[in-house]
Every structure is written in C-alpha cells, then in structure tokens.
Amino acid sequence: MNFRAEVEHILDTIRNGFSRFDTLKTSVWDAVTTYSDVIPQDFVEDFQMVEKTYAGVKENTLSVLFAGVSKAGKSSTANSIIEQDEFFPTGAVRKTDRVTKKEWNGISIVDTPGIDSIEDTHDETVLLKELQLADLVVFLFSDKEGDLDAVTQKFLREHIIPSKDVVYVINKKRDD
C-alpha cells in the first residue's frame, strides 16, 4: 500500500468509527427506552456523558500533523497527499518557520518547522499542543545521514512514540 493510501485508510477508519457510534447510540437508546425499569440510572447518565463527548469530537475537524526534522519534506509530502503543489510553500531553502494549520476537505492539515530548529521556542510549545490534538501524526525523516540525532531521538521518545496513531516516513529527495 502506498503512503497516500495508508493515510486515507487511517482517516477512513476514524470516519467509520463515527458512523458505528451513531448506529450503536441508536441501539442503546432503544434499549434504554424499552428496559427503562431495569437499567440503572448511573448507566444512563454515563452514556449521556459519552454521547455528549462524542458530539463534541464529531463536530471537530480531523487533524493530520506533519512533523520531523528540517528539510525532510513535510510540506512537500502534505502537498503531494492532497494533490496541491503549493498548499504549503516549499523550496530549496527552508520555508516553514512556524506551525501552520490549514483546512482541506474537512481535515485540518498541520505543517510544522523541523523539530531540530524549534527546541525551547514558542513554536515547540505550539507544536506540542497541536500534537496532542492530532488524530494522526506523520513523522518524516530524510534519507540523509544524521537525521536521527540526539534532539530527534529525544523528541521521538517523549512526544511521538507515545502518540496514538503515527505513520513514519523516510523520504528520499529527487535529484532535479
């Protein structure tokens, strides 16, 4: 399976989860109505809380965050997946100097500066906040030697590996 197909599969899985919950919610409320005399009130209250939380999650946009080292191709990869050449600016020199969030087809795409260029800055704080909110993290390495330096290893250990859904990509740049 190619990278684009893998990302779309993960996003479809998340969307299907919403659909399954809608079906389950209807079945549970039918059962509560039918068997109201034997279902404990705390179950009904707990389910109402889950339903309220779900409604808030469903209203939010899915979020895909692109992270990795400088010049690993985060912006280019995001552009390629959504098939828009300049959704995020790219170039021979670094173009992404801050965390940037844009909407595309109901999905929030978050492009980030290289983790090796933002340590102990405001952008690191913003990146960590967005990382917690992301439904999917795409972590990129380039094929050049040294991309797995101490800063990257620390960031992976502390912030990426504990994330729930992560796709790791080793990006080979074309020689144009």
PECOR-V53459 format. One record per residue. SS is DSSP state (~ for helix, > for strand, _ for the rest). PHI is phi in whole degrees, -180 to 180 (999 if undefined). Layout:
ss->SS phi->PHI
ss->SS phi->PHI
This chain:
ss->_ phi->999
ss->_ phi->-80
ss->~ phi->-59
ss->~ phi->-60
ss->~ phi->-64
ss->~ phi->-64
ss->~ phi->-63
ss->~ phi->-64
ss->~ phi->-62
ss->~ phi->-63
ss->~ phi->-65
ss->~ phi->-63
ss->~ phi->-61
ss->~ phi->-64
ss->~ phi->-62
ss->~ phi->-65
ss->~ phi->-61
ss->~ phi->-61
ss->~ phi->-63
ss->~ phi->-64
ss->~ phi->-65
ss->~ phi->-57
ss->~ phi->-66
ss->~ phi->-61
ss->~ phi->-58
ss->~ phi->-63
ss->~ phi->-63
ss->~ phi->-65
ss->~ phi->-66
ss->~ phi->-62
ss->~ phi->-67
ss->~ phi->-62
ss->~ phi->-66
ss->~ phi->-69
ss->_ phi->-115
ss->_ phi->-60
ss->_ phi->-75
ss->_ phi->-117
ss->_ phi->-87
ss->_ phi->-61
ss->~ phi->-62
ss->~ phi->-66
ss->~ phi->-64
ss->~ phi->-62
ss->~ phi->-65
ss->~ phi->-62
ss->~ phi->-68
ss->~ phi->-62
ss->~ phi->-67
ss->~ phi->-61
ss->~ phi->-62
ss->~ phi->-65
ss->~ phi->-62
ss->~ phi->-59
ss->~ phi->-60
ss->~ phi->-66
ss->~ phi->-66
ss->~ phi->-64
ss->~ phi->-70
ss->_ phi->-75
ss->_ phi->-77
ss->> phi->-63
ss->> phi->-128
ss->> phi->-119
ss->> phi->-110
ss->> phi->-102
ss->> phi->-131
ss->> phi->154
ss->_ phi->-78
ss->_ phi->-60
ss->_ phi->63
ss->_ phi->-82
ss->_ phi->100
ss->~ phi->-62
ss->~ phi->-65
ss->~ phi->-62
ss->~ phi->-66
ss->~ phi->-60
ss->~ phi->-59
ss->~ phi->-66
ss->~ phi->-63
ss->_ phi->-93
ss->_ phi->57
ss->_ phi->-135
ss->_ phi->-59
ss->_ phi->-123
ss->_ phi->-59
ss->_ phi->-116
ss->_ phi->-65
ss->_ phi->-134
ss->_ phi->177
ss->_ phi->-66
ss->_ phi->-103
ss->_ phi->-57
ss->_ phi->-109
ss->_ phi->-90
ss->_ phi->-113
ss->_ phi->-156
ss->_ phi->-66
ss->> phi->-126
ss->> phi->-117
ss->> phi->-133
ss->> phi->-93
ss->> phi->-149
ss->_ phi->49
ss->_ phi->78
ss->> phi->-121
ss->> phi->-88
ss->> phi->-102
ss->> phi->-114
ss->> phi->-102
ss->_ phi->-129
ss->_ phi->-68
ss->_ phi->-59
ss->~ phi->-64
ss->~ phi->-80
ss->~ phi->-117
ss->_ phi->-125
ss->_ phi->-55
ss->_ phi->60
ss->_ phi->-125
ss->~ phi->-60
ss->~ phi->-62
ss->~ phi->-65
ss->~ phi->-62
ss->~ phi->-64
ss->~ phi->-60
ss->~ phi->-64
ss->~ phi->-66
ss->~ phi->-64
ss->~ phi->-61
ss->~ phi->-67
ss->~ phi->-86
ss->_ phi->-67
ss->_ phi->-82
ss->> phi->-144
ss->> phi->-113
ss->> phi->-108
ss->> phi->-105
ss->> phi->-108
ss->> phi->-120
ss->> phi->-93
ss->_ phi->-84
ss->_ phi->-80
ss->_ phi->-66
ss->_ phi->98
ss->_ phi->-68
ss->_ phi->-102
ss->_ phi->-75
ss->~ phi->-61
ss->~ phi->-64
ss->~ phi->-66
ss->~ phi->-60
ss->~ phi->-62
ss->~ phi->-62
ss->~ phi->-60
ss->~ phi->-61
ss->~ phi->-86
ss->~ phi->-126
ss->~ phi->-90
ss->_ phi->-56
ss->_ phi->-70
ss->_ phi->-64
ss->_ phi->-75
ss->_ phi->-124
ss->> phi->-132
ss->> phi->-112
ss->> phi->-97
ss->> phi->-129
ss->> phi->-103
ss->> phi->-102
ss->_ phi->-102
ss->_ phi->-78
ss->_ phi->-78
ss->_ phi->-90
ss->_ phi->-87
